[in-house]
Amino acid sequence: MLLGDIIRQNAIKLPNRTALIYAGARLSYLELNRQVNCLANALLGMGAKKGDRVAVLADNCPEYVAAYFAVAKGSIIIVPVNATLGREGVSYIINESGANTLIFGEKYADFINLIRSGLTTVKNYIVIGRAPGIASYQELVSKHLSHEPEAGIDEGDTAWLCYTSGTTGVPKGVMLSHKNIISNVKDMIISGYPISRNEINLSLVPLSHATGMLQPLIYYKEEEAGRCFFRSVEIDPPYADGYTHLANIAWRKSDWKQAEALYRKALELMLSPFQRGQAFRSRLRIQLLRCFLVFQLHYCSKALFEQHDKLV
């Protein structure tokens, strides 16, 4: 099975079921698959070929989800970039990956202009929104057909090129194939994600992180008795990754108080849906949040985890 097959099958079996909820708007599986195909065909029409890299620098949004699947369907490789890394970090990852196309959010237009001269491999720029002299994501999608893209893909082909945090050195690219990703999703489901058909997942983790996209994939595909169940995914625009990144820097500088203060702020942001008494109060939600905290805030102090236990 290929990564793009997930959305394609959903669009055929459950075309009108909600796939994404963002800022009050809903996108069905059929609508998402059409957007995915239009973007894939646009990239191929711009000259992208098998094995090319497409870097993405954006906040969580439906276009980011579509980019993951579009690049996979086009037999291209996505390079998600952490926007909190600053000029040097972002430039390093884009150049080191060899990305020849960069998709970025409108809010990062000024940032891209500052580093553009140093992006030696990028030939094509696409903006989610609008920016002077840059091709618009929305216009590209509207100009291309929504038929399934023609690209020879094997499950062993690389789909994601994710970079490590670079805690002990420069970030290193980690290649994940279609088979790697699908196997990870299946394993996570089998290992204990008791998800019911009608649940909605709140995506707290930035999509620039591998965990950020793997979690929604669990909701898009769960195999049980040979049947595929598909989930809706709600994307939360504000996220705490910037605080955890700054906290990691403070930790490496032995500034313990600053690190803990930043971790606490990240924790507060991630727990806000629970504290406000909104949805997602189930035991599963708390378990998922605990798993994320253990993974993402691995430098956190014992006192912070005690505070976390009190909050949830």
DOTORZA-147281 format. One record per atom (N, C-alpha, C, O, CB): x, y, z; residue in three letters. Coordinates in steps of 0.05 Angstrom, whole numbers, plus 5000, padded with zeros to 4 digits. Each point is the difference from the previous one (the first is absolute). Last residue first. Glycine has a CB too. Example, Ala and Ser with C-alpha at 12.3 -4.5 7.8 and 13.67 -1.06 7.14 Angstrom:
BEGIN
525749555142SER;501650245001SER;498550225014SER;501050225004SER;501449654953SER;498248985042ALA;498250245000ALA;501850245000ALA;502150005013ALA;494149775012ALA;
//
This chain:
BEGIN
491253495689VAL;498249824985VAL;498749805018VAL;498449834991VAL;504550224970VAL;502950635075LEU;498350144981LEU;498149814987LEU;497650074996LEU;506050254996LEU;503049355068LYS;498050165015LYS;498050134980LYS;497650015006LYS;505750085031LYS;504249444929ASP;498149825012ASP;497750145015ASP;497749914999ASP;506049765006ASP;503550854959HIS;498349884979HIS;497949825011HIS;497750014991HIS;506250034977HIS;502650285090GLN;498150214994GLN;498149914978GLN;497650055001GLN;505850305012GLN;503749095009GLU;498150005022GLU;497850214995GLU;497749965006GLU;506049895025GLU;503350114909PHE;498249784995PHE;498049985023PHE;497749914996PHE;505949854979PHE;503150895033LEU;498250064977LEU;498049784996LEU;497650054995LEU;506050234984LEU;503349605084ALA;498050195010ALA;498050074978ALA;497650035006ALA;505650155027ALA;504449304947LYS;498049855014LYS;497850175010LYS;497649924999LYS;505949765015LYS;501850684900SER;500649925028SER;497749845012SER;497850004990SER;505050415015SER;500149634887CYS;498450135020CYS;500749905029CYS;500749775003CYS;495750304963CYS;506649694940TYR;501950135019TYR;498650115025TYR;501350125017TYR;501649994943TYR;492449484966HIS;501649805013HIS;502050125019HIS;501149855017HIS;498349864944HIS;492250544982LEU;501250155022LEU;501849825017LEU;499849995024LEU;496350324977LEU;499349344922GLN;500950274991GLN;501450155023GLN;501950154994GLN;494349864974GLN;500249105047PHE;501850004976PHE;501250274994PHE;502450034996PHE;494849604986PHE;496650265089VAL;502449845007VAL;502050004976VAL;502450025004VAL;494849685026VAL;494450714958LEU;501750155018LEU;502649855007LEU;502150125002LEU;493750095017LEU;497649374927PHE;501450214986PHE;501950165018PHE;502250064993PHE;493849974977PHE;498649295068CYS;502149884982CYS;501550224986CYS;502449994997CYS;494849604997CYS;495550685058ARG;502249915017ARG;502349894982ARG;502350065004ARG;494549835034ARG;495250334919LEU;501550245008LEU;502349935018LEU;502250124997LEU;493650145000LEU;498449054977LEU;501550104977LEU;501750245007LEU;502350024992LEU;494149804978LEU;497849855096GLN;502249814995GLN;501750094976GLN;502549995002GLN;494749645017GLN;495050855001ILE;502150065020ILE;502449814996ILE;502250085004ILE;494250075028ILE;496149734912ARG;501350254994ARG;502350065020ARG;502150094992ARG;493550084989ARG;499049065033LEU;501949974977LEU;501450264994LEU;502450004995LEU;494749644987LEU;496050355082ARG;502549885011ARG;502049974978ARG;502450045004ARG;494949725030ARG;495651024951SER;500049715004SER;502749905011SER;502050144997SER;494649824967SER;500250955008ARG;500549945028ARG;500449705005ARG;500549925023ARG;496950494989ARG;500550234907PHE;502449855002PHE;500849945030PHE;502350035007PHE;499250174949PHE;492650695020ALA;499849724993ALA;502749865006ALA;501850125011ALA;494849984954ALA;502150765092GLN;499049944974GLN;500049704995GLN;500149845019GLN;501650604964GLN;501350125095GLY;497649845002GLY;498849944973GLY;497649944998GLY;501650255046GLY;509150284982ARG;497750174994ARG;497449845000ARG;497950114996ARG;505150174976ARG;505549305044GLN;499550195021GLN;497550174995GLN;498650085018GLN;506349934992GLN;498349374925PHE;499049865023PHE;499150205021PHE;497949975012PHE;505049634978PHE;501350734932PRO;497349894994PRO;498849865023PRO;497550015003PRO;503949954950PRO;507650385058SER;497850205001SER;497349894991SER;498050085012SER;505450264979SER;505849255014LEU;497949915017LEU;497650195000LEU;497949945012LEU;505549845016LEU;504750404923MET;499049754990MET;497649895016MET;498449854990MET;506250054995MET;499850925039LEU;498750034974LEU;498849734991LEU;497850004989LEU;505450364999LEU;501849655092GLU;497650155003GLU;498450034974GLU;497649975000GLU;504650285037GLU;506449364962LEU;498149825012LEU;497350145003LEU;497949884995LEU;505849885029LEU;503550754947ALA;499249814979ALA;497949815010ALA;498049944986ALA;506550084994ALA;499350565082LYS;498450154981LYS;499049824978LYS;497650024992LYS;505050405018LYS;503549235051ARG;497450045013ARG;498150154981ARG;497649945000ARG;504750065045ARG;506649884928TYR;498549754999TYR;497350035012TYR;498049894990TYR;506349865013TYR;501450985004LEU;499149974972LEU;498549744997LEU;498049994986LEU;505950274998LEU;500149915099ALA;497950204995ALA;498849974972ALA;497650024996ALA;504750305036ALA;505249154993GLU;497549915013GLU;497750194995GLU;497749914996GLU;505049865039GLU;505850484932ALA;499049764986ALA;497449915012ALA;498149944986ALA;506649925004ALA;499950845052GLN;498750094975GLN;498949764985GLN;497850024989GLN;505450365009GLN;501549435080LYS;497650155007LYS;498550094975LYS;497649974998LYS;504550185044LYS;506549414950TRP;497849825008TRP;497450155005TRP;497949904992TRP;505649805028TRP;505450414923ASP;498350205012ASP;497449865009ASP;498050014986ASP;503950374985ASP;505949254979SER;499949965029SER;498450225015SER;500450055023SER;504049724974SER;496950064906LYS;501750215012LYS;500049995030LYS;501150175013LYS;497950114947LYS;495649124990ARG;502849954991ARG;501950215011ARG;502449945003ARG;495849844956ARG;492650345058TRP;501049775014TRP;502949944993TRP;501749955018TRP;493649864983TRP;500150864952ALA;500650095028ALA;501249775016ALA;501850045016ALA;494550304982ALA;500549464916ILE;502450174998ILE;500950085028ILE;502449995007ILE;496250174947ILE;493349385040ASN;502349824995ASN;502650154998ASN;502149915010ASN;494849784966ASN;495150805032ALA;500749875025ALA;502349814997ALA;501849995017ALA;493550054997ALA;501150384910LEU;501550195015LEU;500949885027LEU;502150065010LEU;495450324968LEU;496949094969HIS;502650044986HIS;501850195016HIS;502349955004HIS;495549974951HIS;493449945074THR;501649775006THR;502850024987THR;502049925011THR;493949804993THR;497650954978TYR;500950015027TYR;501849775008TYR;502050035014TYR;493850214997TYR;500249784903GLY;502050225003GLY;501150025028GLY;502450045004GLY;495350204960GLY;495149155016ASP;502649904992ASP;502250225002ASP;502349935007ASP;495449754962ASP;492350295050ALA;502050075020ALA;502849924992ALA;501950025016ALA;494649925018ALA;494050414909TYR;501349775012TYR;502450085017TYR;500950234999TYR;497649494963TYR;491850634978PRO;502150075019PRO;501349745011PRO;498649815007PRO;499050625005PRO;495549424923PRO;502050184990PRO;502250085020PRO;502349984993PRO;494350194977PRO;497548925022ASP;500150225017ASP;502250194992ASP;502449945003ASP;495849785035ASP;495449494912ILE;502650115003ILE;499850255017ILE;498450184996ILE;503049644959ILE;492849225031GLU;499850295004GLU;502850105005GLU;501549905017GLU;493950065002GLU;500049134931VAL;502250125014VAL;499650305003VAL;499650134980VAL;503549505003VAL;491149374997SER;500250284996SER;502450105016SER;500549905022SER;494550164969SER;504048904971ARG;499550195021ARG;500050294990ARG;501150064979ARG;500949625054ARG;496449204935PHE;501450264995PHE;499050215019PHE;497750005007PHE;502949874945PHE;500548975028PHE;498450225013PHE;501550264997PHE;502550005003PHE;495449675030PHE;502049304916CYS;501450255006CYS;498150205012CYS;497950064988CYS;505349854974CYS;497348945035ARG;498650244993ARG;501750255007ARG;501449995020ARG;494149774986ARG;506649295014GLY;500250054972GLY;498550254990GLY;499950044976GLY;500549485020GLY;500550245097ALA;498449794987ALA;499950054970ALA;497949964987ALA;499449975055ALA;506750854994GLU;498849835020GLU;498349804985GLU;498150084987GLU;502050285050GLU;507350544951GLU;499149744989GLU;498949835022GLU;501449955020GLU;501950084943GLU;498151075017GLU;500249795021GLU;498849754988GLU;497750004991GLU;502050345047GLU;502950744932LYS;500149724992LYS;500249835025LYS;502050015014LYS;500150114942LYS;497150835048TYR;499249974972TYR;499949704992TYR;498749934980TYR;503450515010TYR;500849845096TYR;497150044997TYR;499149974972TYR;497649944995TYR;502650375043TYR;508949624982ILE;498749795015ILE;496950024997ILE;498649804998ILE;505250185035ILE;501850704932LEU;499849764983LEU;498749775013LEU;498649844987LEU;505550314990LEU;497850675071PRO;497650004983PRO;499749764982PRO;497849914995PRO;502650585006PRO;507549545052GLN;497749985016GLN;497450024984GLN;498249845003GLN;504450355035GLN;506049934921LEU;499449725006LEU;497449975016LEU;498449824995LEU;506550075004LEU;498950974981MET;498649884978MET;499249715005MET;498049914990MET;504350414980MET;502650175096GLY;497750174993GLY;498449894978GLY;497550034999GLY;505150355016GLY;505749235013THR;497849935017THR;497450154993THR;497849905003THR;505549995033THR;504850344921ALA;499049754990ALA;497649905016ALA;498049904989ALA;506549984996ALA;497451165005HIS;501249785016HIS;498749744990HIS;497650004995HIS;503250315045HIS;496350524927SER;502849994992SER;501549785014SER;502249934993SER;497750564998SER;491049755027LEU;500349824978LEU;502849994989LEU;500749824984LEU;494650265004LEU;501850165116PRO;500450124974PRO;500549794978PRO;501349805005PRO;500650605018PRO;491949395064VAL;502950004992VAL;500350134973VAL;498449954982VAL;502449645045VAL;490650255014LEU;501550215014LEU;502850034991LEU;501250225003LEU;495949695036LEU;493049694927SER;502849984993SER;501550245013SER;499950224990SER;499149544967SER;491649665062LEU;501150275000LEU;503049984997LEU;501449895017LEU;494950285013LEU;495349144940ASN;502750035011ASN;500850304999ASN;499950124979ASN;501449415008ASN;489049875017ILE;501550214986ILE;502650045015ILE;500150025024ILE;495650214961ILE;496648905004GLU;501750185015GLU;501350214983GLU;500449964976GLU;500449685056GLU;493049584946ASN;499150284999ASN;501850205016ASN;499250235003ASN;496349594992ASN;506049204998ARG;499550104973ARG;499550305000ARG;500850144981ARG;497449425007ARG;507950035091SER;497349944989SER;499650154974SER;501450204994SER;496849725053SER;511149725005ILE;498650224988ILE;497349914990ILE;499849804986ILE;504550425002ILE;504349475072PRO;497349904998PRO;498150224990PRO;498550115015PRO;502349565021PRO;509950094964TYR;498450244996TYR;497149914995TYR;499249974977TYR;504850295003TYR;504549165037GLY;498250115021GLY;498850274995GLY;499950165018GLY;502849585010GLY;503149634916SER;501250025026SER;498350145021SER;500850025023SER;503549994954SER;493449894929ILE;500049735013ILE;500950025029ILE;499149865017ILE;501749934938ILE;499650994992ILE;497249925004ILE;499949745015ILE;498449985020ILE;500350254937ILE;509750095018MET;498950175021MET;497149935006MET;499150025023MET;504050354963MET;501349194943ASP;501149915026ASP;498850175023ASP;499449895021ASP;504849964956ASP;493650384934LYS;498849755007LYS;500949915028LYS;498449905016LYS;501449974936LYS;504350895012VAL;497250055006VAL;498649755009VAL;498650005020VAL;501450374947VAL;508949565003ASN;499950145026ASN;497150055008ASN;499349965024ASN;505150264965ASN;497149404926SER;500649815021SER;499850135028SER;499049885019SER;503949864949SER;496350814956ILE;497649835003ILE;500449805023ILE;498249955015ILE;500850114936ILE;508550475027ILE;497950165012ILE;497449845004ILE;498850015022ILE;503150394955ILE;505649194980ASN;500750075027ASN;497650145014ASN;499349935022ASN;505650124965ASN;494449764921LYS;499749765016LYS;500650065029LYS;498649905018LYS;502649824943LYS;500450964976HIS;497149955003HIS;499549765018HIS;498250015017HIS;501050184937HIS;510050255066SER;498649914976SER;497049985005SER;499150025022SER;505149734964SER;504050885059LEU;497849815006LEU;498649934974LEU;499050184986LEU;500550025061LEU;510550274991MET;498249934978MET;498049795009MET;500749805011MET;503050304956MET;502450735080VAL;499249725003VAL;497949934979VAL;497950134998VAL;503049895052VAL;507450784971GLY;497649914986GLY;499549715004GLY;501849834996GLY;499050534970GLY;504150355103LYS;500649804980LYS;497449904987LYS;498049965014LYS;506149895012LYS;500451075034PRO;497849824994PRO;500749804977PRO;501550074982PRO;495350285033PRO;511150025047VAL;498250114980VAL;497849804995VAL;500449765003VAL;503450504976VAL;500049635116GLY;501450074975GLY;498150124980GLY;497850095008GLY;505649545000GLY;493750035076THR;502949955005THR;501750074975THR;502349944999THR;496449705033THR;491750514967THR;500750065028THR;503149975005THR;501150165015THR;494349684999THR;498250104905GLY;502750115000GLY;500950075028GLY;501650185004GLY;497749994951GLY;492149435007SER;500150265014SER;502850125000SER;500350245005SER;495949615023SER;500749514890THR;500149985029THR;500450275013THR;500550204986THR;501549345009THR;492950284909TYR;502650065012TYR;499849985030TYR;498150095013TYR;503050214948TYR;493749224948CYS;499750155025CYS;502750055013CYS;501749825001CYS;493749995006CYS;499649884899LEU;502850045009LEU;499850195024LEU;499950244997LEU;502049694955LEU;490849364991TRP;500650225019TRP;503050015005TRP;501349805002TRP;494250165020TRP;501349424915ALA;497850194999ALA;500550245017ALA;499350234993ALA;497649394999ALA;508749514952THR;500050205022THR;497750194996THR;499650114979THR;505449855027THR;494849024956ASP;500950274993ASP;499850185025ASP;498149975016ASP;500549964936ASP;498349145041GLY;502750045011GLY;501150284995GLY;502150075010GLY;498649454985GLY;490950154970GLU;499850045029GLU;502650045014GLU;500150105022GLU;495949624977GLU;502350604900ASP;500449745013ASP;499950055030ASP;500850225009ASP;502049604953ASP;493950724940ILE;500850005028ILE;500249725010ILE;498349834994ILE;499450615013ILE;500850234900GLY;500849735008GLY;501150005028GLY;502250115005GLY;498849784947GLY;491650795002ALA;502849985010ALA;500549725009ALA;498549885015ALA;501450614999ALA;491850214951GLU;501449764989GLU;502950015009GLU;501650174990GLU;495349824970GLU;493750435089PRO;502550054986PRO;501349744990PRO;499849795013PRO;500950625014PRO;488649784986GLU;502249885015GLU;502650034983GLU;500149944977GLU;496849735045GLU;495651074965HIS;500349714995HIS;502449905015HIS;501850155008HIS;496149904947HIS;498450885040SER;500049845024SER;500249704995SER;499449845018SER;497950525003SER;506550594925LEU;497949805001LEU;500349835025LEU;502249975011LEU;497550024939LEU;503751065042HIS;500749734992HIS;497849805006HIS;498350045018HIS;506550074991HIS;495350855014LYS;500649994971LYS;500649714990LYS;500349964976LYS;501550505028LYS;496449815089SER;497650054985SER;500549964970SER;498149964984SER;500450365051SER;508849605027VAL;498149785004VAL;497550044982VAL;499149804988VAL;502550145059VAL;504850754955LEU;501149764988LEU;498049775001LEU;499649864980LEU;505050295032LEU;493250645034GLU;499850034971GLU;501049764985GLU;498949914980GLU;501550585026GLU;500549535089GLN;497249984992GLN;499650034970GLN;498449854988GLN;500450345056GLN;509949944992TYR;499249725003TYR;497149964990TYR;499549824984TYR;503550135056TYR;503450844922SER;498149945022SER;499249715000SER;499349894979SER;499050585018SER;511150064970ALA;497649854991ALA;498349935023ALA;501049915021ALA;501649914941ALA;503651065038ILE;500149725007ILE;497549864990ILE;497850115004ILE;505149985036ILE;499150894959GLY;501949854982GLY;500249705005GLY;501749874988GLY;500750555009GLY;493550135083PRO;500750124974PRO;502049834984PRO;502149915011PRO;497150535010PRO;493649125045ALA;502650145004ALA;500850104973ALA;499849864980ALA;501649855060ALA;489849705015ARG;501150184979ARG;502650135009ARG;500450065023ARG;494950034962ARG;499948935039GLY;499050275004GLY;501050174977GLY;499749934977GLY;500350015074GLY;505449284967ILE;497349955010ILE;498850275008ILE;500550095022ILE;500649424993ILE;507150334912VAL;499150115025VAL;497149925006VAL;498350014982VAL;504850385012VAL;506349294946ILE;497150005001ILE;499150105027ILE;501049905021ILE;498849714946ILE;509650304962TYR;498850095026TYR;497050014997TYR;498950104981TYR;505350175030TYR;505249274937ASN;497250074999ASN;499050075028ASN;500649865020ASN;498749834941ASN;509850085023LYS;499450134975LYS;497150104999LYS;499450204987LYS;504049514991LYS;505149975097VAL;497150054995VAL;499650154974VAL;501250224996VAL;498049785053VAL;509449764994THR;498849784984THR;497250064992THR;498949874982THR;504049825042THR;502850905032THR;501449954974THR;498649794983THR;500649994976THR;503650135047THR;494050635054LEU;498749744994LEU;501049914972LEU;498750074980LEU;497250035050LEU;506250765011GLY;501749785010GLY;498949724995GLY;501349815006GLY;500350505028GLY;493850514944SER;502550014985SER;501949775008SER;501749924985SER;497950575011SER;492149655051ARG;499749894972ARG;502649994985ARG;500549814986ARG;494950375014ARG;502050155093ILE;501949774996ILE;500049904971ILE;501649824993ILE;497650055054ILE;495350884982LEU;502550055013LEU;502149774994LEU;502450064998LEU;495150185038LEU;493449714934ASN;501450204985ASN;502850055011ASN;501950064986ASN;493750165002ASN;498549215058ILE;501149874976ILE;501650204983ILE;502049944989ILE;494249745011ILE;499250655076PHE;502249835008PHE;501449874976PHE;502449984998PHE;495249935046PHE;494550594943ASP;502350175005ASP;502549845009ASP;502250074992ASP;494650295022ASP;495149154971ALA;501050134976ALA;502450175004ALA;502049994986ALA;493350004997ALA;498849455078TYR;502949974999TYR;501250134975TYR;502449964993TYR;497249615032TYR;491050394995LYS;501250155022LYS;503049985000LYS;501450155013LYS;494549755014LYS;498749614909GLU;500150294995GLU;501450155022GLU;501450204994GLU;494449764980GLU;506849015009GLY;497650165009GLY;500450294995GLY;502350105001GLY;496749555033GLY;505949574905PHE;500250145026PHE;497450155006PHE;498650084981PHE;506449965014PHE;501049204937ILE;497350095006ILE;500150135028ILE;500949885019ILE;496949764952ILE;509950104950LEU;499450075027LEU;497150115002LEU;499350194987LEU;505649925022LEU;502649274924THR;497550145003THR;499450065029THR;500549825017THR;497749964941THR;509549745015ASN;499950194977ASN;497350155000ASN;499750184983ASN;503349524991ASN;503949755102ALA;497350074991ALA;500050204977ALA;501450215002ALA;497049705045ALA;508849615008GLY;500050034971GLY;497250074989GLY;499549954976GLY;504249725022GLY;500150205095SER;498149804989SER;500050014970SER;499249804987SER;498050255053SER;507950585009GLU;501249735004GLU;498249794988GLU;501049794990GLU;501250375052GLU;494850754958ASN;502349954982ASN;501149725002ASN;500649884979ASN;500550605025ASN;491849775054ILE;499150024972ILE;502349944981ILE;499649854981ILE;497050495033ILE;505449695078ILE;498449774994ILE;499150004970ILE;500149804987ILE;498450185061ILE;506450774986TYR;501749765000TYR;498349764991TYR;500949854982TYR;502050335055TYR;492850654976SER;501650004976SER;501649744998SER;500349884978SER;500050625023SER;494949645078VAL;498249954978VAL;501549984974VAL;499649824984VAL;496850435040VAL;508549985054GLY;498949735001GLY;498249934976GLY;500349784989GLY;500050255060GLY;503250864961GLU;502249804995GLU;498949724999GLU;500749844982GLU;502550465040GLU;490750414999ARG;501150024973ARG;502049784994ARG;499849854980ARG;499550645021ARG;493749275075GLY;501450244993GLY;501249984972GLY;499949804987GLY;501050285062GLY;493349285004LEU;502949964999LEU;501650254993LEU;502450015005LEU;496749534982LEU;491050255019THR;501250135023THR;503049994999THR;501350105019THR;494749795008THR;497749694910ALA;500250294996ALA;501450145022ALA;500750244997ALA;495149734977ALA;505249024983ASN;499250125025ASN;500450304998ASN;502350104997ASN;498849485029ASN;497049724891VAL;502050175013VAL;498950135025VAL;497850124999VAL;504449964956VAL;496449014971PRO;498850195018PRO;502150155016PRO;501949885010PRO;494149824994PRO;503849784901VAL;501950075021VAL;498750205018VAL;500150244995VAL;503949684974VAL;493049274951ILE;499550245016ILE;502150045021ILE;501049815013ILE;494150144979ILE;504749554907ILE;500749975028ILE;499450265015ILE;501050214991ILE;502549444998ILE;492249814918ILE;501950205008ILE;500549975030ILE;498649835012ILE;499950494952ILE;495049234975SER;502649875003SER;502350195006SER;502349964992SER;496049694976SER;492050545027GLY;501750084978GLY;502749864999GLY;501750064983GLY;496050375017GLY;495949465071LYS;498849904976LYS;501750064975LYS;499849864980LYS;495750215042LYS;507350275062ALA;500249705000ALA;498849894974ALA;501149814988ALA;498750185062ALA;499450934965VAL;502849934995VAL;500449704998VAL;501449904983VAL;500150525040VAL;490149895003ALA;500550074972ALA;502849934992ALA;500549884979ALA;496350495025ALA;500449535087PHE;498949794983PHE;500650064970PHE;500549814985PHE;495950105049PHE;506550715032TYR;501149745007TYR;499149794980TYR;501649844990TYR;498450305059TYR;496350724944ALA;502749994989ALA;501249735007ALA;501449884983ALA;499150615022ALA;491049735031ALA;499949934972ALA;502849974987ALA;500449834983ALA;495250425015ALA;503850055091VAL;499249724998VAL;499949914971VAL;501049784993VAL;496450265049VAL;504250864973TYR;502449845009TYR;499349704998TYR;501749844991TYR;499850545040TYR;491750254952GLU;501949994978GLU;502449835006GLU;501249874983GLU;497250585002GLU;495049745082PRO;499249794982PRO;502049974976PRO;500449784990PRO;494950315023PRO;508950285077CYS;497750094984CYS;499349784981CYS;501649814996CYS;499850675007CYS;506649865075ASN;498049804995ASN;497750124984ASN;498850205008ASN;502549555034ASN;507650774944ASP;498649915024ASP;498049794992ASP;499549964976ASP;501150495046ASP;508549684920ALA;497450115005ALA;498949915027ALA;500949805011ALA;498250214939ALA;508549764971LEU;500450175024LEU;497350155005LEU;499550204987LEU;505549865004LEU;499649074945VAL;497650155009VAL;500650145026VAL;500949885019VAL;496049784959VAL;508349844928ALA;500150095028ALA;497450155006ALA;498950144983ALA;506249885016ALA;497949204927VAL;498350245003VAL;500050075030VAL;499049845016VAL;498150044943VAL;509249484966ARG;499250085027ARG;498350254999ARG;500750194985ARG;503549605034ARG;497849324908ASP;500450285007ASP;499050075028ASP;498349865010ASP;501350264941ASP;499349015005GLY;502350045017GLY;500750295006GLY;501750055017GLY;499949534964GLY;492850234932LYS;500349805021LYS;502650055016LYS;502150034989LYS;495349644984LYS;499151194979LYS;500249724991LYS;500549825024LYS;500550105022LYS;501250054933LYS;494750935010ALA;500949825022ALA;500049714990ALA;498149924985ALA;500150405050ALA;498850494916GLY;502549864994GLY;501049825021GLY;502249884997GLY;498850504975GLY;490750155021MET;502250195004MET;502749864994MET;502150135002MET;495150135032MET;494749244965GLY;499950184978GLY;502250215001GLY;500950114979GLY;494349825019GLY;503649475074LEU;501049854977LEU;500150184975LEU;501949984984LEU;496449595036LEU;497850805056LEU;502849965005LEU;501349854977LEU;502250074991LEU;497049925058LEU;491550124949ALA;501350264997ALA;503049975003ALA;501650114984ALA;494350125033ALA;498749024999ASN;500250054972ASN;501350274994ASN;501450034980ASN;494549705013ASN;502450055097ALA;502049814989ALA;500450054970ALA;502250004990ALA;496449665044ALA;494750845009LEU;502750095008LEU;502149814989LEU;502150104990LEU;496150105051LEU;492949564945CYS;500650254985CYS;502850105007CYS;501450094982CYS;493750035018CYS;501649135047ASN;500649944973ASN;500750254983ASN;501949994984ASN;495149615020ASN;500250515086VAL;502549864999VAL;500949944972VAL;502350054992VAL;496649745052VAL;492650584970GLN;502150205005GLN;502849874998GLN;501950114989GLN;494950165040GLN;495849164966ARG;500250174976ARG;502250215003ARG;501550054981ARG;493649885010ARG;502949535083ASN;501449854979ASN;500350164974ASN;502049984987ASN;496249595034ASN;496950815051LEU;502849985006LEU;501649854979LEU;502150094992LEU;496749935056LEU;491850024944GLU;501250264996GLU;503050005005GLU;501550124985GLU;494150095027GLU;499649015007LEU;499950054972LEU;501450264993LEU;501650024982LEU;494249715014LEU;502950055094TYR;502249844988TYR;500150044970TYR;502150004988TYR;497449665049TYR;496751165019SER;499349724997SER;502449844988SER;501950134990SER;493249985005SER;504450825067LEU;500849904974LEU;499549704999LEU;500949855017LEU;502750514978LEU;493550615065ARG;500249714998ARG;500749924971ARG;499150134981ARG;497749815057ARG;503950985036ALA;499449894974ALA;500549704999ALA;501749905014ALA;499450544965ALA;500950125098GLY;497149994996GLY;499149894973GLY;497749944996GLY;502150445034GLY;509549684997ALA;498950265003ALA;497050014994ALA;499150194988ALA;505450005001ALA;498648924986TYR;502050205005TYR;498750285001TYR;498750084980TYR;504849644997TYR;495449125010ILE;498650235011ILE;502150215007ILE;501949945014ILE;494249775004ILE;503149334915LEU;501550215015LEU;498050215010LEU;498150084987LEU;506049844985LEU;492749284986ALA;502849935003ALA;501550195017ALA;501749925017ALA;498149874939ALA;489349875027THR;501950215007THR;502849895004THR;500449815015THR;495950465005THR;496349274913ARG;500850015029ARG;502150215004ARG;501750044984ARG;497249475021ARG;497250224909ASN;498850235014ASN;500750015029ASN;499150195014ASN;497249794953ASN;506949304973PRO;500550264988PRO;499050245016PRO;501350215000PRO;498549564957PRO;502649205056LEU;498650185018LEU;500450294990LEU;501250175014LEU;499449525025LEU;502849564910LYS;498249865018LYS;498350195017LYS;497749945005LYS;505649704997LYS;503250704935ILE;498349824985ILE;497949885019ILE;497649994993ILE;506149904975ILE;503050685066ALA;498350164981ALA;498149824985ALA;497850094993ALA;505950245003ALA;502849275061ASN;497950145016ASN;498150154981ASN;497650005005ASN;505750055033ASN;504149534923GLN;498049815008GLN;497850135017GLN;497749944996GLN;505849705003GLN;503950904976ARG;498549914976ARG;497849815007ARG;497750034990ARG;506550034983ARG;501750235095ILE;498150204993ILE;498449924975ILE;497650064999ILE;505550295021ILE;503649045006ILE;498250055023ILE;497850204993ILE;497649955003ILE;506249955029ILE;503549884909ASP;497749834998ASP;498050055023ASP;497649964996ASP;505249694982ASP;505950775015GLY;497950134985GLY;497549844998GLY;497850104996GLY;505650144979GLY;504549385064LEU;498950215017LEU;497750144986LEU;498050065014LEU;506550015006LEU;497348914954LEU;501550264998LEU;498650215017LEU;497649985006LEU;504049904948LEU;499248965045MET;498350245000MET;501750255000MET;502250015012MET;494249745012MET;
//
